[in-house]
Amino acid sequence: MNEDVAEIDAAQADIGIVCALPMELADFVQRCERVKTYSGRDFTFRGGLYNGIRVVVVESGTGRSRARRATQALIDAHHPRWILSCGFGGGLTETSRIGDLIVGNRIFHAADPEIHIDFQMPSDEQRRMFVGGIVTADAIVRTVAEKRALAEQHAALAVDMETYAVAELCRELQQRFFAVRVLSDDAQRDLPAEVLSLLGATGAVRIGAVIGALWKRPGSYQDMLQLREQAQVASQRLADFLDGIVRQLHQA
């Protein structure tokens, strides 16, 4: 894969994808051809060809505010026919497993109105792909108790920090929208407390926070290593799923 640095190209894209962190779409981007990386409006864009389909990925960083601004920047620059909100999520049910794919047909956030996504796609348990609700939280949902409370409140299968903002803007602009989250953690155990301080708003790892975590609790190294391994598995699972869905949405 050749990767060049360029200014934003205003050419139309077929598919626009919004993710929070580079690692979430890393496997998918590696499968694209003629990839160019460029910056604009405080965001990183990666555009290329996926089996002849023009795809642009924007890395928003974490949180609803950045996700909405990144989505607007993507639409303004590339006018994609479809917007996809993709990335990692946390499982909310006792049966959830790392690597499960959650396709959102209902998107929730706190007391805001539910957003219904009108499409027909059945769950496929053999492929570990489930259609259901995705709830967007304003902070990392770390504990099993917090996850179970969200599952009960919203009847959701996964939690993230960006999808509602992307879906809301697409609804306002009458933009075609699709959401999928791959579970990088489940509801069987708490995430280590250190994750709350490791990521900055842009998704960059705070080196000082990593060093501080290791100093305070040396065992956190194993926890963070496990999280990285889970993220790599999740990224590959997401790329495999997008291989089919990008083609289907393009044909639609």
Residue, then its C-alpha position, 0 to 999 in steps of 0.5 A: m500500500n502506497e501512502d502519500v500526504a496531500e491536501i484534502d481532495a474535494a472529489q466525491a467518495d462513494i463511502g465515508i467512514v467515521c471512526a474514533l481511533p486509527m487502530e479501529l480501521a487499521d486493518f480495513v485501510q490496509r486492504c485499500e489501494r492508492v491510499k492518501t493521508y491528509s489533514g483538515r479541520d483538525f482531523t486526519f483523513r485516509g482515502g483510497l480505493y476498495n475494489g474500485i469503490r472510493v472510500v474515505v475514512v476520517e479519524s474523529g477522536t473520542g466523544r460526540s462533539r468531535a464525531r459530529r464535527a468530523t462527520q460534517a468535515l467528511i461530508d463537506a469535503h467528499h459528499p459521500r453517498w453513505i456515511l458509516s459510523c464504525g469502530f470498537g464498542g463495549g458489550l452490554t449483555e452477559t452473552s456478548r463476546i469480544g469480536d461480536l459485531i453489532v449492527g445498529n438499528r436503534i441508536f440511543h443517548a441519555a434522554d435524547p430521542e431514539i434514532h431508528i435506522d430503517f434497514q432490513m438485516p437479520s442477525d446471524e448468530q453463526r457469524r456472531m453478527f447481531v442487529g440491535g441497539i447501540v447506546t452512546a455514552d459521554a464517558i468510557v463505560r468501564t464496569v460490569a455494573e455500568k454496562r448492565a444498567l445501560a443494557e436494561q435502560h436502553a435494551a442495547l447490545a453495545v456502548d460507544m462514545e460517537t455513534y449517536a452524534v454521527a447518526e443525528l447529523c446524518r438524520e438532519l442532513q438526510q444522509r444515508f447512514f449505517a452503524v456497526r460496532v465490533l466488541s473490543d471488551d465484554a460485560q464479564r469483567d471491569l476494564p482496568a481503571e487506567v483506561l480512563s486516563l490513557l486516551g486523549a480526546t484525539g485518540a492519541v495515547r498519553i505517554g505520561a499516563v502510561i508511565g504513571a499507570l505502570w509506576k502505580r500498578p505494575g500489573s497494569y502492563q498485562d491488562m493493557l497488553q490484553l486490551r491491545e490484543q483484543a483491539q487487534v482481534a476486533s480490528q480484523r473482525l471489523a475489516d472482514f465485515l466491512d469487506g462485504i457491507v461496503r460492496q452491498l452499500h455501494q451497489a444499493 
